[in-house]
Amino acid sequence: MPKLLEWRMHFGMTREQVAERFGLISPDGRTIDQSTLGRWEKGVSPVKVQDLSVLAEIYETSPLNLFFDPRDETTADLMNRVIRVIEGKDRSAIEDWISLGEKLPKKE
């Protein structure tokens, strides 16, 4: 689930400000109200991919980064590296690679 509340608070924005910017940036001119944003932040309603892209632009980041705490710069970078590694690879090779990763010792 995206960490939309954390991102909004990180930027010191109100729901009203985010909703206003959403309408200005949205490629199709679609608007949202504060209650929609609140439902997204609480995880009550799912966020569409195109809406995540608009929110990422508001928060000056990538849609993938919205799934991580805004103060955590390393996890999103690691996930981007993982995506680059698995792109174009054979599915069974990816599954083998994941199995190896699952055997790594846990962080203490």
N, C-alpha and C positions, 0 to 999 in steps of 0.2 A: 504494500500500500504506500502511495506517495506520502511524503512528510510535508504536506502543504502548509500546515499551521506553523511548523518550525521555520519554513522558508519565509513565510509572511512576517513572522515575528523577527526573524533575522534582519529583514529589510526595514523593520519598524513601520510597516504599513497597516492600515485598517482594511477591513473587508470592503468598505466603501471605495477606498482608493484602488484596490486590486480589481474590483468589478468595473470601475470606470475605465481603467487602463485596458482591461480585457476587451471592452467594446471598441476601443480605439485601435487595438492591434489585430484583433481577429480578422483573418483574411476574408471571411464571408460577412463581416460586419455584425455578427451575432453578439448579443450582449448576455450577461448573466446578472443575477441579483445577489445580494449579500447572503441570502438564505441558501442559495445553490452552492456558493463557495463554502459556507459553513458545513453543509452536508458532505461536500467533498473532503473538507479538512477532518471531519469526524469519521470518515469512512462509511457513512450511511448510504451514500450514492456513489456509484463508480464514475470515474472521470474518463471521458473519451480521449483517444490518442491525440486527436486534433486540439482538444482543449488543453491537454498536457503541454503540447508544443507552444501554445499561446502563453500559458503560465510560465513555462521555462524562459520565454522571451522577456516576460515581465521581471522575472527574478534573475535575468542575465546569466543563465546557465543552460545546460542541456536537459532534455526530458529525462534521461537516465539519472542525472544527478538529483532530481526531485525525489527519488526513492531513498536517498541517504540524507543524513543530517547535514545541514549547510556548512557546518564547521569541520566536517570530515572530508577532507580533500583527497585522501589516499584511497578509500574504498571505491569510489566512483572511477578513479583512474585505473585501479586494478581490474574492475569489471570491464572497462573499455579494452584493456589488454587481453582479457579472457575472450571477449567477443572477437577481437582481431585474430587470436590464435585459432579459434574453432571455425572461422569463416572458410568455407570451401573444403573442409576436412571430411573424410569418410565418417559416417555416423558411428560405426563400431570403434573407430580410433578415438572419437570423442568420448564414447562411453568408457573405454579403457583408461583414458586420461583422467576422467572424473573419478573412476574407481581408485586410481592411484592417489588422487587428492584426498579422497575420503579416508585413506589409511594414514595420512599425515597426523602427527601428534596434535592434540588440541592445545590451544593457547591457554596458558595458566594465569 
